[in-house]
Amino acid sequence: MPWASLGRKEKLEEYRTIVSQARSHAFHHILPFNTTVEVDLSRLNVRAEIIRLFVPFGKKEGRGVHLKDQKLADVLAEFTRAQERPVSNTFWEANLAVMKAASKLAAEMLASLVLIHNFRRATASRL
């Protein structure tokens, strides 16, 4: 793990969290919005198709105001910003070594499984 050279005990969960947060920040910031975007629609003619009220308790989907372009509104509402997790270049260089080692391990495991499969098939055909 990248922090092994610091003499710290390696924790896989901590490593996973760092990579996940850094990846999430990069993904969620494809569009460069650093603040929440709010658009005033009060001067526009936004038409709703349906208002659904008093749905059964615990049923959240389908309630509220549904716009003519509801699917588009739902997609736009899913855009979020992730908290930034600064990570040094040294971390990413060490992370690259971890990823290469994991890839090599996976390739070697596959090669071993192919050998076992071929051996079992060859043994079964002799019987």
N, C-alpha and C positions, 0 to 999 in steps of 0.2 A: 504494500500500500504506500501511497505517496508520502505519508508522514513517518514511515518506519525509520528514516534517517535521523529524525528528531529524537529518537529513543522512546517514543510513545507506543503504548500497546495499541495494536491495530484493531479497529472495530469495523466490521463489514457494514453494519447498519449506518454508521457515521459516514463512511465512504459513499454508500448508496444515496444518502440524503444530500450530500454535497453535490454529487453529479446530477441528481434529480433537480435540485433547486437551480443550479446553473443552467441546465438544459431548459427547464421551464421558463426561466427568465428570458433566455435567448428566443425561445419559440413565441412566447407571449408578447415579445417586443419586435416582432416582424414589422408591424406598423408602429412608427415612432411616437406613440402616445404615452406621455409620462404623467398625465392627470386624467381624471374621469371626464368624459365628454358628455355634455348635456345639451340637447337641442330643444329650443322653445318652439313647440308646434302650435301655440295658441293662435297665431295669425294665419295658419294654413287650414285648408278644408280637409281635415283628416276624418275619414268616414269609418265608423265602426259597423261591423256586420251584426254582432250579437253581444249582449251582456248576459252572462250566466251567473246567477246569485243563488245562495242557499243550497249549495251542493252538499251531499252527505258529508258528515264530519270525517276528516282524515283523507278525503279525496281532493287533492290539490289540482290535478290536471283538469283542464277544461274550464276552470272558473275565471271570472273576471271579464274584462272587455276584450273582444276579439276583433281585430282590424281586418280590413279588406285584404291587406298584404301581411297577414299574421305570420306566415312562414318566414318571410324576410325579417320581420320584427324579432321573431324568436331567435333566428341565426345571429342577428346583430346583438341581441341581449346576452348571448353566450360569450362575447369577447370580454376578456378580463386582462388585468395586468398582474404579473407575478412579482413578488419581492425579489430585489436583486441580491444575489449571493456572489460577491466578488471572489474570484479564484485566481491565484497567481499563475503565470506561465509555467513555473516550475511544477505546480500541481498538474497542469495539463500534459506536460512532457512525461511526468511519471504515470499519469493516467493512460497515456498512449502505450507505455510499456505494459501496463496491466491489461489493456485491451488486446494487444498483440499476443501476450502470453495466454490469455483466455481463448483467443482465436486458434492458436497453435494447439492448445489442449483439446479443443473441440474437434479439430481436424484429426488429431492423433486418436481420439476416442472413436471417431467415425471409421478411420482406417482399421482399428482393432475390431470393431463390430463387423466390418465387411469381411475381415479374415476369419472371424468366428463363424459367420454365416456361410462363407464359401467352404470352410472345413466341414461344417455340419451337413451341408448339401452333398459334398463329395462322399462323406461317410455314409449318408443315407442311401446314396445311389449304389453303393457296393453291397448293401444288404439285400 
